């Protein structure tokens, strides 16, 4: 693909091969070694993160459309401005995990006090 498409061919070749590995090898390997069902692995490992990333991607696209980054400082300002969208999505999708971690943290603060 490098000779026909150029540098984009390298990116496509890497993406295609990694997609095949992630879709064929990893679910079976995790099921065999850890005993985790494929649907659980796909939901917990891929889809929950994707669900969190979609609103962040939309917020980033909107920020870039109406507030284009002309330099690196503006770029980091965009990231800082849109990052709360991702944090809120993570807390919503992973609410039970966040709650569990918060309760553990809270208990450790009580023990140390």
C-alpha positions in Angstrom: 0.0 0.0 0.0 3.0 2.3 0.5 3.8 2.4 -3.2 0.2 3.0 -4.3 -1.1 5.3 -1.7 2.0 6.7 0.0 2.2 7.5 3.7 -1.6 7.0 4.0 -1.0 3.5 2.8 1.2 2.8 5.9 -1.6 4.1 8.1 -4.3 2.0 6.3 -2.1 -1.1 6.3 -1.5 -0.8 10.1 -5.1 -0.1 10.8 -6.4 -3.0 8.8 -4.0 -5.5 10.3 -4.6 -4.3 13.8 -8.3 -4.4 13.3 -8.1 -8.0 12.1 -5.9 -9.0 15.1 -8.3 -7.2 17.6 -11.4 -8.8 16.1 -10.1 -12.3 15.6 -7.3 -13.0 18.0 -7.9 -11.1 21.2 -11.5 -12.1 22.0 -10.7 -15.8 21.6 -7.4 -15.5 23.5 -9.1 -13.6 26.5 -11.9 -16.2 26.5 -9.4 -19.1 26.5 -6.9 -17.7 29.1 -9.2 -15.7 31.4 -12.5 -17.4 30.8 -14.2 -14.1 30.0 -17.1 -14.4 27.5 -16.5 -12.7 24.1 -19.6 -10.4 24.5 -18.4 -9.3 28.0 -14.9 -8.6 26.6 -16.3 -6.6 23.7 -18.7 -4.6 25.8 -16.3 -3.9 28.7 -13.2 -3.5 26.6 -14.3 -1.7 23.5 -17.9 -0.5 23.4 -18.0 1.3 26.7 -14.9 3.3 25.8 -16.3 4.0 22.4 -19.6 5.2 23.9 -17.5 7.7 26.0 -15.4 8.8 23.1 -18.2 9.7 20.7 -19.6 12.8 22.6 -16.0 13.9 23.2 -15.2 13.6 19.5 -18.3 15.6 18.6 -17.4 18.3 21.2 -13.9 18.4 19.8 -15.2 18.8 16.2 -17.5 21.6 17.3 -14.7 23.3 19.1 -12.4 23.0 16.1 -15.1 24.4 13.8 -15.9 27.5 15.8 -12.6 27.9 17.6 -9.8 26.8 15.3 -6.4 26.2 16.9 -4.0 28.5 15.2 -1.1 27.5 17.6 -0.3 24.9 20.1 -1.6 26.9 23.0 -5.0 27.2 21.4 -4.9 23.5 20.7 -4.3 22.7 24.4 -7.0 25.2 25.4 -9.5 23.3 23.2 -8.5 20.1 24.9 -8.9 21.6 28.3 -12.3 23.1 27.4 -13.7 19.9 25.9 -12.2 17.4 28.4 -15.0 17.8 30.9 -17.3 16.2 28.2 -15.2 13.1 28.3 -15.0 13.0 32.1 -18.8 13.3 32.4 -19.3 10.5 29.9 -16.8 8.3 31.7 -18.6 8.9 35.0 -22.0 8.1 33.4 -20.9 5.0 31.5 -18.6 3.6 34.3 -20.8 4.8 37.2 -20.6 1.6 39.2 -16.8 1.4 38.8 -16.4 5.2 39.7 -18.7 4.7 42.7 -16.7 1.7 43.9 -13.4 3.6 43.5 -14.8 6.6 45.3 -16.0 4.5 48.2 -12.6 2.8 48.5 -10.9 6.2 48.4 -13.3 7.6 51.0 -12.8 4.5 53.3 -9.0 4.9 53.0 -9.3 8.6 54.1 -11.3 7.6 57.1 -8.8 5.0 58.2 -5.9 7.3 57.8 -7.7 10.1 59.8 
